[in-house]
């Protein structure tokens, strides 16, 4: 009898937040474009620029959630 194993995906990697996760940290922002490097200096991850299109976005590396503040201006970019 053989047992099937689903292919491991990036979201299954250790330290990756995966789907349906609770964010490790939530940061409120007034800007639609945010930069995330995971914090921790050399223990972080490559800096990525994320665009908050709706109300929030999660960093694909560390899972930090950036939430757009209710009083944030719409920058129309």
N, C-alpha and C positions, 0 to 999 in steps of 0.2 A: 504494500500500500504506500503510495507517495503522498506527501503532504505539500500542498501549494502554499507559497508565501508570497504576499504581495510585494511588489518591487518597493524598495525603500526610496523615499523621496526626500527632497531638501527639507521639507517640513518635519521629517522624522529625525533629522540630525540632532544630536545633543546640543542643547542651548538655543535651538531654534524654537520660536513660539508656537508654530504649527497653526492649523485651522481651529477656529472655535476657542481660542485661548483667551485667557484673561491677561491684559497687558501687565508687564512687569512694573511699568511706571507710566503715569499719565501726566503730560505736560500741557498746560494751557498756553496758547499762543494767539497773538493778535495779527500775525502775518500768515499769508497763505503759503509761502515758501519757507520751509524750515530746513536746517542742516542738522544731521545726526551723525555722531561718530561713536556712539555707544558709551561715551564717558570713560573715565578710568585711564586716560592717556594711552600708553602703549598697549593696555589690555582691552581697549575698545575695538572698533572695526573701522574699515575705510569710511571716510566721510561721504555721505550721500545726501543729495538735496531732494526733498520730498515736497510734493504740492498737495495741499489740502483742497480737494475739489468740492467736497460737500461740507461735512462738519468735523471729520476726523480722518487721520491716516495713521497706520502702524508702520514702523520701520521694519523692513524685511529681514534685517540682520539681527536686531536685538529685541524687537517687540515693543519698544517704547511707543506709546500712543500719543500723538499730537492732536489736541482738540482745539478747534477754533473758538475763541472767546465770543460770547454773545454780542459784545460791543465792537468786534473787529470790523475794520473798514473793508469794503469790497474793492480790491485793487484793480479790477477790470483788465488784468493781463491774461 
